[in-house]
Amino acid sequence: MAEKKVIWITGASSGIGKALALKFAENDWIVAASARRENLLKELQNINHNIYPYPLDVTDIEECKLTAKNIINKLNGIDICVFGTGMHDPKSEKRFNLDKIKEIMEVNYFGTMNSINSIYDYFSEKKNGQISIVSSVAGYRGLPAAGAYCASKAALTSYAESLNFDMKMKNVRVSLISPGFIKTPMTDQNDFPMPMIKSPEFAANEIYKGLTAKKGFEIHFPKGFTYFLKFLQILPNGLYFKLVSKGMKKINY
Ligand SMILES: NC(=O)c1ccc[n+]([C@@H]2O[C@H](COP(=O)([O-])OP(=O)(O)OC[C@H]3O[C@@H](n4cnc5c(N)ncnc54)[C@H](OP(=O)(O)O)[C@@H]3O)[C@@H](O)[C@H]2O)c1
């Protein structure tokens, strides 16, 4: 019997990461599930024994390194990493808030960098496998009342593109995940209508298909929404600001 493949998912205690952990576990993958809330990771393991909790705060560089080392040793390596940790704080985005901007960058961008740092040498030497970064369509262009979040995601998207050049030479696939609106505790904080919002299970299906496909860089969904945002991305600034300003009327400043 072929050995089961191993995926490491950060941000696995809720929302998209949780649904993704269950999706891979149901498909007979061994899942190393990371987030800070160990009790939620243990609940996941009770639902599916293919899931193993590896509690972690991604802002801690040494903890990231130790966790990656433990997973590699105990689960016999890692085939795919999905770095999906993220935070958003819509209330703080309506006024300039330097502390929050730093915190969001620390978790979303540097937390992902700490995670990549923990497996970079392993994948480079192994010369196969896949590193996947969860960004967002919010990384395409600056959106109203979301400056810190958009900037953190734009940084991740850009970094993923650069990493792709580097890792291709080492036969390691890099993929970028750009979800539209997905109903999770994160988006439950939003007080405006979210077009084409989908379930975490929908997101997990799309991500599973994309990650287990033979190739491809960006996994984006739902397509009706993401292609519209890709269209906005190529508009000249004047037209972009005019169109998006109309949508701003729905935001309670
Ligand atoms: N929902 C959407 O519409 C949407 C759209 C585009 C992109 N995304 C991205 O998708 C990812 C998942 O978001 P979600 O919507 O599923 O949100 P969520 O339900 O709030 O999940 C966020 C996850 O990140 C973990 N996390 C936060 N800070 C952490 C830290 N310092 N160390 C380790 N883990 C930490 C949380 O676990 P603990 O609190 O237990 O640590 C949780 O598991 C995020 O990167 C988000 O930006 C979401």
The ligand as an ORCA input file, in Angstrom:
! r2SCAN-3c Opt
* xyz 0 1
  N     -12.827     34.488      4.636
  C     -12.552     35.150      3.526
  O     -13.441     35.713      2.861
  C     -11.140     35.211      3.019
  C     -10.925     35.757      1.747
  C      -9.637     35.846      1.260
  C      -8.578     35.365      2.011
  N      -8.798     34.830      3.236
  C      -7.644     34.340      3.988
  O      -7.831     32.987      4.333
  C      -7.129     32.691      5.539
  C      -8.080     32.041      6.523
  O      -9.076     32.991      6.867
  P     -10.511     32.605      7.432
  O     -11.481     33.453      6.743
  O     -10.680     31.133      7.437
  O     -10.384     33.208      8.918
  P     -10.493     32.597     10.361
  O     -11.618     31.617     10.442
  O     -10.479     33.763     11.269
  O      -9.124     31.773     10.506
  C      -7.908     32.375     10.779
  C      -6.964     31.285     11.247
  O      -5.669     31.853     11.511
  C      -5.234     31.397     12.790
  N      -4.314     32.371     13.373
  C      -4.511     33.701     13.573
  N      -3.432     34.246     14.149
  C      -2.531     33.244     14.331
  C      -1.223     33.173     14.853
  N      -0.606     34.247     15.353
  N      -0.575     31.969     14.866
  C      -1.181     30.876     14.372
  N      -2.417     30.882     13.836
  C      -3.087     32.046     13.836
  C      -6.507     31.232     13.604
  O      -6.320     30.309     14.650
  P      -6.045     30.635     16.180
  O      -6.851     31.844     16.547
  O      -6.480     29.380     16.859
  O      -4.572     30.851     16.277
  C      -7.422     30.616     12.542
  O      -7.199     29.234     12.456
  C      -6.555     34.033      6.031
  O      -5.218     34.143      5.601
  C      -7.418     35.049      5.311
  O      -6.762     36.279      5.167
  C     -10.053     34.752      3.768
*
